[in-house]
Structure formats: C-alpha cells, structure tokens
Amino acid sequence: MKKRDYFFCYNINVSKFMAEKGIEFITVSQDLKTKKIFSLYFIDEKFQAAMNEYRANKPK
C-alpha cells in the first residue's frame, strides 16, 4: 500500500459525513508539525463514492 491509498481528513464535516455513510476511519491522530487533528481513511470504492457525493452536495 502506498500513501495515495489513504485519505488524511482534517475536516470534521467530512468525517461526520463519512460516519453517516457507515465508513469507519482507521485512526484519529494529531499532525506533529501543525498540531491539527485528522482522521485517516483507506480509499476504496465505497469511500470514493461517498467523497464524490459529499463534494457534489457540499454548500458552496
């Protein structure tokens, strides 16, 4: 597996949306440099479909 197989999510709204879709994160952690919290997801077909839906319907 490569880094491109994972999605580092720093947006709480995206994380909530993924949870609503039944997509579980691998872990939640803190970036050592920025100190920001992120959720880590494996990018598979289900994740990608949910992300496409989120992007299509997010407020402008």
Biopython code that builds the backbone (N, CA, C, O; Angstrom):
import numpy as np
from Bio.PDB.StructureBuilder import StructureBuilder

atoms = [
    (1, "MET", "N", (0.832, -1.179, 0.000)),
    (1, "MET", "CA", (0.000, 0.000, 0.000)),
    (1, "MET", "C", (0.874, 1.238, 0.000)),
    (1, "MET", "O", (1.972, 1.265, 0.555)),
    (2, "LYS", "N", (0.346, 2.250, -0.638)),
    (2, "LYS", "CA", (1.092, 3.496, -0.762)),
    (2, "LYS", "C", (0.310, 4.627, -0.120)),
    (2, "LYS", "O", (-0.873, 4.481, 0.189)),
    (3, "LYS", "N", (0.975, 5.749, 0.076)),
    (3, "LYS", "CA", (0.338, 6.905, 0.709)),
    (3, "LYS", "C", (-0.909, 7.342, -0.043)),
    (3, "LYS", "O", (-1.860, 7.832, 0.565)),
    (4, "ARG", "N", (-0.915, 7.169, -1.362)),
    (4, "ARG", "CA", (-2.076, 7.591, -2.153)),
    (4, "ARG", "C", (-3.305, 6.712, -1.897)),
    (4, "ARG", "O", (-4.404, 7.035, -2.347)),
    (5, "ASP", "N", (-3.118, 5.607, -1.177)),
    (5, "ASP", "CA", (-4.229, 4.725, -0.824)),
    (5, "ASP", "C", (-4.981, 5.218, 0.406)),
    (5, "ASP", "O", (-5.992, 4.631, 0.792)),
    (6, "TYR", "N", (-4.497, 6.287, 1.020)),
    (6, "TYR", "CA", (-5.075, 6.795, 2.260)),
    (6, "TYR", "C", (-5.494, 8.254, 2.112)),
    (6, "TYR", "O", (-4.909, 9.011, 1.338)),
    (7, "PHE", "N", (-6.514, 8.625, 2.868)),
    (7, "PHE", "CA", (-7.001, 9.998, 2.861)),
    (7, "PHE", "C", (-6.863, 10.559, 4.269)),
    (7, "PHE", "O", (-7.442, 10.026, 5.215)),
    (8, "PHE", "N", (-6.105, 11.623, 4.403)),
    (8, "PHE", "CA", (-5.934, 12.314, 5.676)),
    (8, "PHE", "C", (-6.991, 13.413, 5.732)),
    (8, "PHE", "O", (-6.898, 14.400, 5.002)),
    (9, "CYS", "N", (-7.976, 13.251, 6.578)),
    (9, "CYS", "CA", (-9.117, 14.155, 6.628)),
    (9, "CYS", "C", (-8.982, 15.102, 7.812)),
    (9, "CYS", "O", (-9.017, 14.675, 8.966)),
    (10, "TYR", "N", (-8.827, 16.384, 7.522)),
    (10, "TYR", "CA", (-8.707, 17.420, 8.547)),
    (10, "TYR", "C", (-10.021, 18.187, 8.723)),
    (10, "TYR", "O", (-10.073, 19.146, 9.492)),
    (11, "ASN", "N", (-11.064, 17.784, 8.031)),
    (11, "ASN", "CA", (-12.345, 18.491, 8.042)),
    (11, "ASN", "C", (-13.370, 17.683, 8.830)),
    (11, "ASN", "O", (-13.736, 16.583, 8.416)),
    (12, "ILE", "N", (-13.834, 18.207, 9.950)),
    (12, "ILE", "CA", (-14.785, 17.499, 10.802)),
    (12, "ILE", "C", (-16.097, 17.221, 10.083)),
    (12, "ILE", "O", (-16.739, 16.203, 10.340)),
    (13, "ASN", "N", (-16.500, 18.112, 9.187)),
    (13, "ASN", "CA", (-17.747, 17.896, 8.436)),
    (13, "ASN", "C", (-17.637, 16.690, 7.508)),
    (13, "ASN", "O", (-18.595, 15.930, 7.364)),
    (14, "VAL", "N", (-16.496, 16.513, 6.891)),
    (14, "VAL", "CA", (-16.275, 15.342, 6.035)),
    (14, "VAL", "C", (-16.263, 14.082, 6.896)),
    (14, "VAL", "O", (-16.851, 13.070, 6.516)),
    (15, "SER", "N", (-15.611, 14.132, 8.033)),
    (15, "SER", "CA", (-15.569, 12.968, 8.923)),
    (15, "SER", "C", (-16.966, 12.578, 9.397)),
    (15, "SER", "O", (-17.296, 11.393, 9.453)),
    (16, "LYS", "N", (-17.781, 13.565, 9.736)),
    (16, "LYS", "CA", (-19.159, 13.290, 10.155)),
    (16, "LYS", "C", (-19.953, 12.668, 9.010)),
    (16, "LYS", "O", (-20.729, 11.737, 9.225)),
    (17, "PHE", "N", (-19.760, 13.177, 7.805)),
    (17, "PHE", "CA", (-20.453, 12.646, 6.636)),
    (17, "PHE", "C", (-20.058, 11.188, 6.399)),
    (17, "PHE", "O", (-20.912, 10.345, 6.122)),
    (18, "MET", "N", (-18.780, 10.900, 6.509)),
    (18, "MET", "CA", (-18.310, 9.524, 6.324)),
    (18, "MET", "C", (-18.924, 8.602, 7.383)),
    (18, "MET", "O", (-19.315, 7.476, 7.075)),
    (19, "ALA", "N", (-19.007, 9.071, 8.607)),
    (19, "ALA", "CA", (-19.616, 8.272, 9.681)),
    (19, "ALA", "C", (-21.088, 7.991, 9.363)),
    (19, "ALA", "O", (-21.569, 6.879, 9.580)),
    (20, "GLU", "N", (-21.795, 8.992, 8.853)),
    (20, "GLU", "CA", (-23.195, 8.813, 8.471)),
    (20, "GLU", "C", (-23.353, 7.771, 7.368)),
    (20, "GLU", "O", (-24.369, 7.081, 7.291)),
    (21, "LYS", "N", (-22.347, 7.667, 6.528)),
    (21, "LYS", "CA", (-22.360, 6.696, 5.427)),
    (21, "LYS", "C", (-21.856, 5.316, 5.862)),
    (21, "LYS", "O", (-21.810, 4.384, 5.059)),
    (22, "GLY", "N", (-21.483, 5.194, 7.128)),
    (22, "GLY", "CA", (-21.007, 3.906, 7.639)),
    (22, "GLY", "C", (-19.558, 3.609, 7.315)),
    (22, "GLY", "O", (-19.121, 2.460, 7.390)),
    (23, "ILE", "N", (-18.812, 4.639, 6.957)),
    (23, "ILE", "CA", (-17.398, 4.462, 6.625)),
    (23, "ILE", "C", (-16.574, 4.780, 7.858)),
    (23, "ILE", "O", (-16.634, 5.889, 8.390)),
    (24, "GLU", "N", (-15.811, 3.812, 8.305)),
    (24, "GLU", "CA", (-15.029, 3.961, 9.525)),
    (24, "GLU", "C", (-13.612, 4.432, 9.208)),
    (24, "GLU", "O", (-13.020, 4.049, 8.198)),
    (25, "PHE", "N", (-13.091, 5.262, 10.086)),
    (25, "PHE", "CA", (-11.709, 5.701, 9.945)),
    (25, "PHE", "C", (-10.779, 4.625, 10.482)),
    (25, "PHE", "O", (-11.188, 3.763, 11.258)),
    (26, "ILE", "N", (-9.526, 4.687, 10.060)),
    (26, "ILE", "CA", (-8.504, 3.768, 10.561)),
    (26, "ILE", "C", (-8.056, 4.232, 11.934)),
    (26, "ILE", "O", (-7.950, 3.443, 12.874)),
    (27, "THR", "N", (-7.795, 5.524, 12.030)),
    (27, "THR", "CA", (-7.342, 6.115, 13.289)),
    (27, "THR", "C", (-7.609, 7.614, 13.266)),
    (27, "THR", "O", (-7.829, 8.211, 12.212)),
    (28, "VAL", "N", (-7.583, 8.194, 14.438)),
    (28, "VAL", "CA", (-7.610, 9.650, 14.584)),
    (28, "VAL", "C", (-6.312, 10.011, 15.280)),
    (28, "VAL", "O", (-5.918, 9.375, 16.258)),
    (29, "SER", "N", (-5.655, 11.036, 14.768)),
    (29, "SER", "CA", (-4.346, 11.398, 15.312)),
    (29, "SER", "C", (-4.136, 12.906, 15.191)),
    (29, "SER", "O", (-5.002, 13.644, 14.723)),
    (30, "GLN", "N", (-2.959, 13.330, 15.627)),
    (30, "GLN", "CA", (-2.601, 14.737, 15.559)),
    (30, "GLN", "C", (-1.333, 14.875, 14.726)),
    (30, "GLN", "O", (-0.349, 14.169, 14.945)),
    (31, "ASP", "N", (-1.374, 15.792, 13.773)),
    (31, "ASP", "CA", (-0.206, 16.079, 12.953)),
    (31, "ASP", "C", (0.887, 16.658, 13.848)),
    (31, "ASP", "O", (0.650, 17.614, 14.587)),
    (32, "LEU", "N", (2.052, 16.090, 13.780)),
    (32, "LEU", "CA", (3.136, 16.516, 14.658)),
    (32, "LEU", "C", (3.614, 17.937, 14.389)),
    (32, "LEU", "O", (4.038, 18.638, 15.308)),
    (33, "LYS", "N", (3.545, 18.362, 13.135)),
    (33, "LYS", "CA", (4.020, 19.707, 12.791)),
    (33, "LYS", "C", (2.972, 20.780, 13.049)),
    (33, "LYS", "O", (3.267, 21.812, 13.650)),
    (34, "THR", "N", (1.747, 20.534, 12.592)),
    (34, "THR", "CA", (0.707, 21.569, 12.677)),
    (34, "THR", "C", (-0.149, 21.467, 13.932)),
    (34, "THR", "O", (-0.848, 22.413, 14.296)),
    (35, "LYS", "N", (-0.090, 20.311, 14.593)),
    (35, "LYS", "CA", (-0.901, 20.027, 15.787)),
    (35, "LYS", "C", (-2.393, 19.900, 15.478)),
    (35, "LYS", "O", (-3.212, 19.863, 16.396)),
    (36, "LYS", "N", (-2.751, 19.834, 14.196)),
    (36, "LYS", "CA", (-4.148, 19.668, 13.814)),
    (36, "LYS", "C", (-4.551, 18.192, 13.903)),
    (36, "LYS", "O", (-3.754, 17.296, 13.626)),
    (37, "ILE", "N", (-5.797, 17.966, 14.293)),
    (37, "ILE", "CA", (-6.338, 16.617, 14.395)),
    (37, "ILE", "C", (-6.822, 16.171, 13.021)),
    (37, "ILE", "O", (-7.407, 16.958, 12.277)),
    (38, "PHE", "N", (-6.577, 14.897, 12.683)),
    (38, "PHE", "CA", (-7.074, 14.345, 11.430)),
    (38, "PHE", "C", (-7.573, 12.923, 11.638)),
    (38, "PHE", "O", (-7.174, 12.230, 12.573)),
    (39, "SER", "N", (-8.457, 12.512, 10.739)),
    (39, "SER", "CA", (-8.921, 11.122, 10.667)),
    (39, "SER", "C", (-8.294, 10.514, 9.427)),
    (39, "SER", "O", (-8.190, 11.170, 8.391)),
    (40, "LEU", "N", (-7.881, 9.280, 9.529)),
    (40, "LEU", "CA", (-7.240, 8.600, 8.409)),
    (40, "LEU", "C", (-8.191, 7.545, 7.854)),
    (40, "LEU", "O", (-8.703, 6.705, 8.594)),
    (41, "TYR", "N", (-8.421, 7.598, 6.551)),
    (41, "TYR", "CA", (-9.312, 6.657, 5.882)),
    (41, "TYR", "C", (-8.557, 5.910, 4.788)),
    (41, "TYR", "O", (-7.649, 6.453, 4.157)),
    (42, "PHE", "N", (-8.952, 4.648, 4.576)),
    (42, "PHE", "CA", (-8.467, 3.897, 3.428)),
    (42, "PHE", "C", (-9.372, 4.238, 2.251)),
    (42, "PHE", "O", (-10.595, 4.197, 2.381)),
    (43, "ILE", "N", (-8.796, 4.567, 1.123)),
    (43, "ILE", "CA", (-9.572, 4.929, -0.060)),
    (43, "ILE", "C", (-9.938, 3.651, -0.825)),
    (43, "ILE", "O", (-9.090, 3.011, -1.447)),
    (44, "ASP", "N", (-11.213, 3.308, -0.757)),
    (44, "ASP", "CA", (-11.733, 2.203, -1.554)),
    (44, "ASP", "C", (-12.928, 2.724, -2.347)),
    (44, "ASP", "O", (-13.200, 3.925, -2.336)),
    (45, "GLU", "N", (-13.634, 1.844, -3.027)),
    (45, "GLU", "CA", (-14.752, 2.294, -3.866)),
    (45, "GLU", "C", (-15.852, 2.950, -3.037)),
    (45, "GLU", "O", (-16.421, 3.959, -3.454)),
    (46, "LYS", "N", (-16.157, 2.390, -1.874)),
    (46, "LYS", "CA", (-17.205, 2.942, -1.018)),
    (46, "LYS", "C", (-16.812, 4.343, -0.528)),
    (46, "LYS", "O", (-17.628, 5.265, -0.541)),
    (47, "PHE", "N", (-15.570, 4.487, -0.101)),
    (47, "PHE", "CA", (-15.088, 5.788, 0.352)),
    (47, "PHE", "C", (-15.138, 6.794, -0.791)),
    (47, "PHE", "O", (-15.603, 7.919, -0.608)),
    (48, "GLN", "N", (-14.662, 6.397, -1.965)),
    (48, "GLN", "CA", (-14.608, 7.320, -3.103)),
    (48, "GLN", "C", (-16.003, 7.754, -3.530)),
    (48, "GLN", "O", (-16.209, 8.917, -3.878)),
    (49, "ALA", "N", (-16.970, 6.828, -3.506)),
    (49, "ALA", "CA", (-18.347, 7.182, -3.859)),
    (49, "ALA", "C", (-18.909, 8.189, -2.860)),
    (49, "ALA", "O", (-19.574, 9.148, -3.251)),
    (50, "ALA", "N", (-18.647, 7.974, -1.578)),
    (50, "ALA", "CA", (-19.118, 8.901, -0.550)),
    (50, "ALA", "C", (-18.452, 10.268, -0.700)),
    (50, "ALA", "O", (-19.110, 11.297, -0.544)),
    (51, "MET", "N", (-17.169, 10.284, -0.998)),
    (51, "MET", "CA", (-16.464, 11.555, -1.179)),
    (51, "MET", "C", (-17.005, 12.303, -2.389)),
    (51, "MET", "O", (-17.161, 13.524, -2.347)),
    (52, "ASN", "N", (-17.288, 11.586, -3.459)),
    (52, "ASN", "CA", (-17.881, 12.218, -4.645)),
    (52, "ASN", "C", (-19.248, 12.815, -4.311)),
    (52, "ASN", "O", (-19.576, 13.913, -4.760)),
    (53, "GLU", "N", (-20.045, 12.087, -3.517)),
    (53, "GLU", "CA", (-21.353, 12.586, -3.103)),
    (53, "GLU", "C", (-21.200, 13.838, -2.232)),
    (53, "GLU", "O", (-21.923, 14.817, -2.415)),
    (54, "TYR", "N", (-20.265, 13.804, -1.295)),
    (54, "TYR", "CA", (-20.035, 14.958, -0.431)),
    (54, "TYR", "C", (-19.635, 16.186, -1.252)),
    (54, "TYR", "O", (-20.174, 17.274, -1.055)),
    (55, "ARG", "N", (-18.701, 16.004, -2.157)),
    (55, "ARG", "CA", (-18.240, 17.122, -2.989)),
    (55, "ARG", "C", (-19.352, 17.682, -3.871)),
    (55, "ARG", "O", (-19.419, 18.891, -4.097)),
    (56, "ALA", "N", (-20.226, 16.804, -4.371)),
    (56, "ALA", "CA", (-21.310, 17.255, -5.240)),
    (56, "ALA", "C", (-22.381, 18.024, -4.473)),
    (56, "ALA", "O", (-23.061, 18.879, -5.039)),
    (57, "ASN", "N", (-22.529, 17.720, -3.191)),
    (57, "ASN", "CA", (-23.624, 18.309, -2.409)),
    (57, "ASN", "C", (-23.198, 19.286, -1.335)),
    (57, "ASN", "O", (-24.047, 19.828, -0.628)),
    (58, "LYS", "N", (-21.902, 19.524, -1.196)),
    (58, "LYS", "CA", (-21.469, 20.439, -0.128)),
    (58, "LYS", "C", (-21.910, 21.868, -0.422)),
    (58, "LYS", "O", (-22.009, 22.268, -1.581)),
    (59, "PRO", "N", (-22.172, 22.634, 0.632)),
    (59, "PRO", "CA", (-22.568, 24.029, 0.410)),
    (59, "PRO", "C", (-21.476, 24.795, -0.322)),
    (59, "PRO", "O", (-20.286, 24.594, -0.079)),
    (60, "LYS", "N", (-21.889, 25.649, -1.194)),
    (60, "LYS", "CA", (-20.923, 26.450, -1.986)),
    (60, "LYS", "C", (-20.482, 27.673, -1.222)),
    (60, "LYS", "O", (-19.679, 28.458, -1.725)),
]
sb = StructureBuilder()
sb.init_structure("model")
sb.init_model(0)
sb.init_chain("A")
sb.init_seg("    ")
for serial, (resi, resn, name, xyz) in enumerate(atoms, 1):
    if name == "N":
        sb.init_residue(resn, " ", resi, " ")
    sb.init_atom(name, np.array(xyz, "f"), 0.0, 1.0, " ", f" {name:<3s}", serial, name[0])
structure = sb.get_structure()
